[in-house]
Amino acid sequence: MTLDRVFTTLRGALALGFCYHAAAVAVSGLLPAESALAERARPVFATYLRVTGNMNDWAMFTDRPAFRRFDVTAVAEFPDGSTRRYGPVLPGLEPYDGSMRALKLFVKLGQNSENRALAKYLAALEQAILERDGVRPRAVALEFDTEVFQSHAEVTKTGVLTEKRTYRRALR
Amino acid sequence: VRSASRSAIWSAWGGFHDFWFRAADARVYGLLRITLAAAALLNLGVLWPERYRLFARDGSLAPLASLRDAWQPGFYSLFHDFGSHLAVDVTFGVGAIVLVSLLLGIAPRLAAIFAWLFHLNYTRWAFYDLTGWDNLLRGSFFLLAFFPAGDPYCLEYRWQQKPAPQTRPRYGLLLLRWQVLVMYLSTVWLKADNFHWRRGDVLGYFHASVFSKVDLSWSFRFPATLAFVTYATLLLELALPFLLLSKRWRALGFALGLALHGWIGLTTEVGIFSVVTLATYPAFLDGDDLDRVDAWWQTFRGRVLGSS
């Protein structure tokens, strides 16, 4: 076998390896996280996935959406007992505009009061309010004004699709 | 025996090699390059008004960036160190130049690599606020970076008056087809055991929600029709990649895909996902398809010009 043929064969093997690897990585995303196969396959591809960013997460609208209407504002309480409302969007404490990415962000932040992301976001809001008004608020919360779809049992019982729900998310 | 097994190994090798690297019409690669670059430019245009909110160090996602250690492999983004408004503008400017270069076919390999890096960079930073089309664009550009570069639609061949390659190995097309197949099958796989998808009312909720531009909450008055349409959507998502793969049913696959994604594109707030998905469809074409479209176009043009 000539050196030239060795190189050609090696190059071909590398290219074939890449193709089969890329195909296997794509299909590994189909494996349910709780399956025994995923437990074995995921670590094999984990580093490659993180470096290339080729995550195959296609969980889009796998359940009914939660909100018929969604709005959010930031509410700050000051040491003198006063309360002020601000737009929750950084930079500039801009009002929530309902864009798809803003919606996704605030829906995730509003899921509960015990997530690290919410704590970090509220701290950044507090800093932005201090920079704008010169006073550090005593507490900041996100206030969600929404219309949510009722449970299927409730819709069947009452015939009413949604209910209004206003709730706050602040640090505990 | 030794000679026979060696011959069998070489024969298998040849088979695998031929499957992936058989010649494909280079125009298909050209069309795919153009559609993906155009879809990515549209995405960039949508991101542009939100760029400071999403990527600047005083933006909404900056406080969340520290949820990940930037120095872990796979987490670093340029926005960790260059988060001023000017730096964000420059990054987006470079992204736009790269995508226009890819669209026109000027240094397409380099442009594809930088297009992937642009998408990788912003998705790493904005990991908390990603969408399905970010994933699809990033994955497609990764593959595009490994595609055979150069096709008859590249402007650089015309400028340099060099003959453009007419065929290219088909592995890039196969990988992208596989990616699209997995995407469609995943969505069906994940939806099929959901209560509302199984009940057949999920589309009613969807078109009554914040994600829809048209309010179809009245559709709940027709539960049987709603269930039929919901199941038909699932069936369509399951069938589409196979229709596209089949030479015989491909035209139907394109028509149904266009109808499904056209509906999503026009009536929902996630329309850009449809554009990006449709941008991957040329991967399913072959040279015969392009010849047919070309012949149809010539006839159509001849008739229109002839009648005017």
Chai-1 contact restraints between the chains, C-beta under 6 A:
chainA,res_idxA,chainB,res_idxB,connection_type,confidence,min_distance_angstrom,max_distance_angstrom,comment,restraint_id
A,G12,B,H17,contact,1.0,0.0,6.0,A-B,restraint_1
A,L16,B,F16,contact,1.0,0.0,6.0,A-B,restraint_2
A,C19,B,W20,contact,1.0,0.0,6.0,A-B,restraint_3
A,C19,B,Y171,contact,1.0,0.0,6.0,A-B,restraint_4
A,A22,B,L175,contact,1.0,0.0,6.0,A-B,restraint_5
A,A23,B,W178,contact,1.0,0.0,6.0,A-B,restraint_6
A,A26,B,W178,contact,1.0,0.0,6.0,A-B,restraint_7
A,A26,B,Q179,contact,1.0,0.0,6.0,A-B,restraint_8
A,A26,B,V182,contact,1.0,0.0,6.0,A-B,restraint_9
A,V27,B,V182,contact,1.0,0.0,6.0,A-B,restraint_10
A,L30,B,S186,contact,1.0,0.0,6.0,A-B,restraint_11
A,R50,B,P73,contact,1.0,0.0,6.0,A-B,restraint_12
A,R50,B,G74,contact,1.0,0.0,6.0,A-B,restraint_13
A,V51,B,P73,contact,1.0,0.0,6.0,A-B,restraint_14
A,V51,B,G74,contact,1.0,0.0,6.0,A-B,restraint_15
A,T52,B,F142,contact,1.0,0.0,6.0,A-B,restraint_16
A,G53,B,L120,contact,1.0,0.0,6.0,A-B,restraint_17
A,G53,B,T123,contact,1.0,0.0,6.0,A-B,restraint_18
A,G53,B,R138,contact,1.0,0.0,6.0,A-B,restraint_19
A,N54,B,G139,contact,1.0,0.0,6.0,A-B,restraint_20
A,N54,B,F142,contact,1.0,0.0,6.0,A-B,restraint_21
A,W58,B,M183,contact,1.0,0.0,6.0,A-B,restraint_22
A,W58,B,S186,contact,1.0,0.0,6.0,A-B,restraint_23
A,W58,B,T187,contact,1.0,0.0,6.0,A-B,restraint_24
A,A59,B,L190,contact,1.0,0.0,6.0,A-B,restraint_25
A,M60,B,G132,contact,1.0,0.0,6.0,A-B,restraint_26
A,T62,B,L190,contact,1.0,0.0,6.0,A-B,restraint_27
A,T62,B,K191,contact,1.0,0.0,6.0,A-B,restraint_28
A,T62,B,N194,contact,1.0,0.0,6.0,A-B,restraint_29
A,D63,B,N194,contact,1.0,0.0,6.0,A-B,restraint_30
A,R64,B,H196,contact,1.0,0.0,6.0,A-B,restraint_31
A,R64,B,V202,contact,1.0,0.0,6.0,A-B,restraint_32
A,R64,B,Y205,contact,1.0,0.0,6.0,A-B,restraint_33
A,P65,B,Y205,contact,1.0,0.0,6.0,A-B,restraint_34
A,P65,B,F206,contact,1.0,0.0,6.0,A-B,restraint_35
A,P65,B,S209,contact,1.0,0.0,6.0,A-B,restraint_36
A,P65,B,F211,contact,1.0,0.0,6.0,A-B,restraint_37
A,F67,B,V210,contact,1.0,0.0,6.0,A-B,restraint_38
A,R68,B,A208,contact,1.0,0.0,6.0,A-B,restraint_39
A,R68,B,S209,contact,1.0,0.0,6.0,A-B,restraint_40
A,F70,B,V210,contact,1.0,0.0,6.0,A-B,restraint_41
A,V89,B,S60,contact,1.0,0.0,6.0,A-B,restraint_42
A,L90,B,G59,contact,1.0,0.0,6.0,A-B,restraint_43
A,L90,B,S60,contact,1.0,0.0,6.0,A-B,restraint_44
A,P91,B,Y52,contact,1.0,0.0,6.0,A-B,restraint_45
A,P91,B,D58,contact,1.0,0.0,6.0,A-B,restraint_46
A,P91,B,G59,contact,1.0,0.0,6.0,A-B,restraint_47
A,M100,B,E269,contact,1.0,0.0,6.0,A-B,restraint_48
A,R101,B,D129,contact,1.0,0.0,6.0,A-B,restraint_49
A,K104,B,D129,contact,1.0,0.0,6.0,A-B,restraint_50
A,L105,B,D129,contact,1.0,0.0,6.0,A-B,restraint_51
A,A117,B,L64,contact,1.0,0.0,6.0,A-B,restraint_52
A,K120,B,P63,contact,1.0,0.0,6.0,A-B,restraint_53
A,K120,B,L64,contact,1.0,0.0,6.0,A-B,restraint_54
A,Y121,B,P63,contact,1.0,0.0,6.0,A-B,restraint_55
A,A124,B,P63,contact,1.0,0.0,6.0,A-B,restraint_56
A,F149,B,Y205,contact,1.0,0.0,6.0,A-B,restraint_57
